[in-house]
Amino acid sequence: MSYCLKCGRELTYDEIAVYKKMVSRISAEFMCKICLAERFDLSVEFIDKKIEQFKSQGCLLFTE
């Protein structure tokens, strides 16, 4: 079980995967999509769209 390094919220598999895809594949600490969006001045909706895009492309990071 992983938690957001900024706010402490429990993370979903998709949040861990999108952090790895957009920030660092080798990271052992992650941010939730809300904190990730704030950090990079993006909307949460944009992060959600990227998650769906990466899944539709078959990215293996998005498998449980």
C-alpha distances in whole Angstrom, upper triangle without the diagonal:
4,7,10,13,15,15,12,11,7,8,9,10,13,12,11,14,16,15,16,19,20,20,19,17,17,15,12,11,11,13,13,16,18,18,18,21,23,22,24,27,26,25,22,24,25,21,21,24,23,20,22,25,22,22,25,26,24,21,19,16,16,15,13
4,7,9,12,12,9,9,6,6,8,9,12,10,8,12,14,12,13,16,18,16,16,15,15,12,9,8,8,9,10,13,15,14,15,18,19,19,21,23,22,22,20,22,22,19,19,22,21,18,21,23,21,21,25,25,23,21,19,15,15,16,14
4,6,9,8,5,5,4,5,9,11,13,10,9,13,14,12,14,17,18,16,16,17,16,13,11,8,7,8,8,12,13,12,13,16,17,16,19,21,20,20,18,21,21,18,19,22,21,19,22,24,22,22,26,26,25,22,21,18,17,18,16
4,5,6,5,5,6,6,10,12,13,9,9,13,13,11,13,16,15,14,15,16,16,12,11,7,6,4,5,9,10,8,9,13,13,13,15,17,17,17,15,18,19,15,17,20,19,17,21,23,21,22,25,26,25,22,21,18,18,19,18
4,6,6,8,10,10,13,15,16,12,11,15,15,12,14,17,16,14,14,16,15,11,10,6,6,6,8,11,12,9,10,14,13,12,15,17,18,19,17,21,21,18,19,23,21,20,23,25,23,24,28,28,27,24,23,20,20,22,21
4,6,8,11,11,15,17,17,13,13,17,16,13,16,18,17,15,16,18,18,14,14,10,8,6,8,11,10,7,9,12,11,10,13,15,16,17,16,19,20,17,19,22,21,20,24,25,24,25,29,29,29,26,26,22,22,24,23
4,6,9,11,14,17,17,13,14,18,17,15,18,20,19,17,19,21,21,17,16,12,11,8,8,11,9,7,11,13,12,12,15,16,17,17,15,19,20,17,19,22,22,21,24,26,25,26,29,30,30,27,27,23,22,24,23
4,7,9,12,15,16,13,13,17,17,15,18,20,20,18,19,20,20,16,14,11,10,9,9,12,12,10,13,15,15,15,18,20,20,20,17,21,22,19,20,23,23,21,24,26,25,25,29,30,29,26,26,22,21,23,21
4,6,10,13,14,11,12,16,16,14,17,20,19,19,20,20,21,17,16,12,10,9,7,10,10,10,12,15,15,16,18,19,19,18,15,18,20,17,17,21,21,19,22,24,23,23,26,28,27,24,24,20,19,21,19
4,7,10,12,10,10,14,15,14,16,19,19,19,19,19,19,17,14,12,10,10,8,11,12,12,14,16,17,18,20,22,21,20,17,19,20,17,17,21,20,18,20,23,22,21,25,26,25,22,21,18,17,18,15
4,7,8,6,7,10,11,11,13,15,16,16,16,16,17,14,13,11,8,8,6,9,11,11,12,14,16,16,18,20,18,18,15,17,18,14,14,18,17,14,17,19,18,17,21,22,21,19,18,14,13,14,13
4,5,5,6,9,10,11,13,14,16,16,17,16,18,16,14,13,11,10,8,9,12,13,13,15,18,18,19,21,19,18,14,16,17,13,12,16,15,12,14,17,15,14,18,19,18,16,15,12,10,11,10
4,5,5,6,9,10,11,12,14,15,15,14,15,14,13,13,11,12,10,11,14,15,14,17,19,19,20,22,20,19,16,17,17,14,13,15,14,11,13,15,13,12,16,17,15,13,12,9,7,8,6
4,5,5,6,8,10,10,12,14,14,13,16,15,15,14,11,11,9,9,13,14,12,14,17,17,18,19,17,16,13,14,14,10,9,12,10,7,10,12,10,9,13,14,13,11,11,8,6,8,9
4,5,5,6,9,10,11,12,13,13,15,13,13,11,8,7,6,6,9,10,9,11,14,14,15,17,15,14,11,13,13,9,9,12,11,8,12,14,12,12,16,17,16,14,14,10,9,12,12
4,6,5,6,9,10,10,10,10,11,10,10,9,6,7,8,9,12,12,11,13,16,15,16,18,17,17,15,16,16,12,13,15,13,11,14,15,13,13,17,17,16,13,12,9,9,11,11
4,5,5,6,9,10,10,9,11,11,12,12,9,10,10,10,14,14,12,14,17,17,16,19,17,17,15,16,15,11,12,13,11,8,11,12,10,10,14,14,12,9,9,5,6,9,10
4,5,5,6,8,9,10,13,12,13,12,9,9,9,8,12,12,9,11,14,14,13,15,13,14,12,13,11,8,9,11,8,6,10,11,8,10,13,13,13,10,11,8,8,11,13
4,5,5,5,7,8,10,9,10,9,6,7,8,8,11,11,8,10,13,11,11,14,13,14,13,15,13,10,12,14,11,10,14,14,12,14,17,17,16,13,14,10,11,14,15
4,6,5,5,4,7,7,9,10,8,10,11,12,15,14,11,14,16,15,14,18,16,18,16,18,16,13,14,16,12,11,15,15,12,13,17,16,15,11,11,8,10,13,14
4,6,6,6,10,10,13,13,11,12,13,12,16,15,12,14,17,15,14,17,15,17,16,17,14,11,13,13,10,9,13,12,9,11,14,13,13,9,10,8,9,13,15
4,6,8,11,11,14,13,11,11,12,11,14,13,10,11,14,12,10,13,12,14,14,15,12,10,12,13,9,10,14,13,11,14,16,15,16,12,14,11,13,16,18
4,7,9,8,11,11,9,10,12,12,14,13,9,12,14,11,10,14,14,16,16,18,15,12,15,16,13,13,17,16,14,17,20,18,19,15,16,13,15,18,19
4,5,5,9,10,9,11,14,14,17,15,12,15,17,14,14,18,17,20,19,21,18,15,18,19,15,15,19,18,15,18,20,19,19,15,15,12,15,17,18
4,6,9,10,10,13,15,16,19,18,15,18,20,17,17,21,20,22,20,22,20,17,19,19,16,15,18,18,14,16,19,17,16,13,12,9,12,15,16
4,7,9,10,14,17,18,21,19,16,20,21,19,19,23,22,24,23,25,23,20,22,23,19,18,22,21,18,20,23,21,20,16,15,12,15,17,17
4,6,7,11,14,15,18,16,14,17,19,16,17,20,20,22,21,23,22,18,20,22,19,18,22,22,19,20,23,22,21,17,16,13,16,17,18
4,7,10,13,16,18,16,15,19,20,18,19,22,22,24,22,25,23,20,22,24,21,19,23,23,20,21,25,24,23,19,17,14,16,17,17
4,7,10,13,15,13,12,16,17,15,17,20,20,21,19,22,21,18,20,22,20,18,22,23,20,22,25,25,24,20,19,15,17,18,17
4,7,9,12,10,9,12,14,12,14,17,16,17,16,18,18,14,16,19,17,15,19,20,18,19,22,22,22,18,18,14,15,17,16
4,6,8,6,6,9,10,9,11,14,14,14,12,16,15,12,14,17,15,14,18,19,18,19,22,23,22,19,19,16,16,18,18
4,5,5,6,9,10,10,12,14,13,13,10,13,14,10,12,15,14,13,16,18,17,18,21,22,22,19,19,16,15,17,17
4,6,5,6,8,10,11,12,10,9,6,9,10,7,8,11,11,10,13,15,15,16,19,20,20,18,19,15,14,17,17
4,5,5,6,9,10,10,9,8,6,10,11,9,10,13,14,13,16,18,18,19,22,23,24,21,22,19,18,21,21
4,5,5,6,9,10,10,10,9,13,13,11,13,16,15,15,19,20,19,21,24,25,25,22,23,20,19,22,22
4,5,5,6,8,8,9,8,12,11,8,11,14,12,13,16,17,16,18,21,21,22,19,20,17,17,20,20
4,5,5,6,5,6,6,9,8,7,10,12,12,13,16,16,17,19,21,22,23,20,22,19,18,22,22
4,6,5,6,8,8,12,11,11,14,16,15,16,19,20,20,22,25,25,26,24,25,22,22,25,25
4,6,8,10,11,14,13,12,15,17,16,17,20,21,20,23,25,25,26,23,25,21,22,25,25
4,6,9,11,13,11,10,14,15,14,16,19,18,18,21,23,23,24,22,24,21,21,24,26
4,7,10,12,10,11,14,15,15,17,19,19,20,23,24,24,26,24,26,23,23,27,28
4,7,8,7,7,11,11,11,14,16,16,17,19,21,21,23,21,24,21,20,24,25
4,5,5,7,9,10,11,13,15,15,17,19,20,21,23,22,24,21,20,24,25
4,5,5,6,9,10,11,13,14,15,17,18,20,21,20,22,19,18,21,21
4,5,5,6,9,10,11,12,14,15,17,18,20,19,22,20,18,21,22
4,5,5,6,9,10,10,12,14,15,16,19,17,20,18,17,20,22
4,5,5,6,9,10,10,12,14,15,17,15,17,15,14,17,18
4,5,5,6,9,10,11,12,14,16,15,17,15,13,16,17
4,5,5,6,9,10,11,12,14,14,17,16,13,17,19
4,5,5,6,8,10,10,12,11,14,13,11,15,17
4,5,5,6,9,10,11,10,12,10,8,12,14
4,6,5,6,9,10,10,13,12,10,12,15
4,5,5,6,9,9,12,12,11,14,17
4,5,5,6,6,9,9,8,11,14
4,5,5,6,8,9,6,9,12
4,5,8,10,12,10,12,15
4,6,9,11,10,12,16
4,6,9,8,9,13
4,6,6,8,12
4,5,6,9
4,6,8
4,7
4
